[in-house]
Amino acid sequence: MAEAALEAARARFTARNPNSKRIHDDATGSLPGGNTRSVLHTAPFPVAMKSGKGCHVVDEDDHEYVDFVGEFTAGLYGHSQPIIVETLHRTIEQVGLNLGACTAQEVQYAKLLCERFSLDRVRFCNSGTEANLHALAAARRSTGRKKVVVFEGGYHGAVLSFGHGVAANNVDASDWVLAKYNDADSARAAIAETADVAAVLVEGMQGAGGCIPARQDFLIAVQEAATKVGAIFILDEVMTSRLAPGGLQSMMGLSPDLTTLGKYLGGGLAFGAFGGREHVMRVYDPRERDALAHSGTFNNNTLAMHAGFAGLSRVYTPEASESLTRVGEDLLRRLRTVTQGTKATFTGMGSIMSLHITDSGICDAGEREDLKELFWLEMMESGFWITRRGMLALILDTPQADLDRFVDTVSAFLQRHGELLAVA
Ligand SMILES: Cc1ncc(COP(=O)(O)O)c(C=O)c1O
């Protein structure tokens, strides 16, 4: 029955997106599988977007959507936030793109990040992936050790992905020790019983892993166990720093040795940063003998330094962060209410959340990918752009009417496919 509904939805999708199909067919001639960013590949072919304004996007077949992808949290400011747009124009016209030099602006932004996220020192890079790689290098150099404890389902970047039970696509699999997420005993055992642990790297909410929030007692146990063996506790806040003015660590009472950042903090441009305790970050102090090199042509590029600073100082103020988290919590509560008693459920925190569909209706059972695909296809038909995996990341100032319509649309989907979605 699910197959029939899915086949019909796929056929409608293909019929209403001829230009996207043409672009994809064309792309396969120069990009492997027509793709340069794996997460955006979808069957039968991906939708190609043409433009975006505010919190809306328009595809190549002229369908308009409310943007709930929010560029996987990097799109927090939306597509045309006036302060960001004005800052970019001013930077291009009055500053220049690549000065090949240290600038006063990077100092200003570094100070703001240190203040907001309780860091002694910070360094900039170009992505969250890089931020984690450099943080790990700092941990290894400062401890003189090698191994890293990470968690099943964790995602820390393109080459740092830890699906359940596998360390896939990683630099050197022998360096990783996998523990169970949200399981304090498993974490304690992995940290205490492994020799040579340089760092423990953890997300406060597994983002790519399905928006699974960590329990506070788990995170505190991880921090304590790392500290006890002299390992560096690295909190990956690449996604979660938006959840509170001081990031998730401030909500959970954590004090990580290093924090990694990225996404929206570049104001919409490529960005990463890592920072924390002075004695650890000192390994990158070029005045020191044997300092680690941390180069990167675009580390302090003017557009990201200016737009990131303008965004965090003038738009995503502490008050705006608190307000967006409240809006997200309200949406999450309503989505949980309408999905109650069905195979569907939503997990997440604040403005970052994810759909799960499982036979039991509990999110840790196997996902019903067929029903999730049906949901995704039908949400697009109703004008909502969401990720194929079901994750939503809210954009600032998304009108309440769009949020209300989404809740109604989810509710209508559940009713329309009542039999398919009822828990047996
Ligand atoms: C928690 C987390 N860490 C790191 C990354 C990697 O960031 P980037 O895609 O900027 O390399 C991501 C990206 O989704 C992430 O969610």
The ligand as an ORCA input file, in Angstrom:
! r2SCAN-3c Opt
* xyz 0 1
  C      27.772     18.671     14.313
  C      28.492     18.958     13.029
  N      29.826     19.068     13.043
  C      30.509     19.354     11.927
  C      29.873     19.533     10.725
  C      30.668     19.828      9.488
  O      30.507     21.141      9.096
  P      30.827     21.560      7.567
  O      29.754     20.965      6.730
  O      30.835     23.050      7.605
  O      32.175     21.000      7.258
  C      28.496     19.436     10.661
  C      27.774     19.628      9.379
  O      26.631     19.352      9.233
  C      27.781     19.133     11.840
  O      26.454     18.996     11.840
*
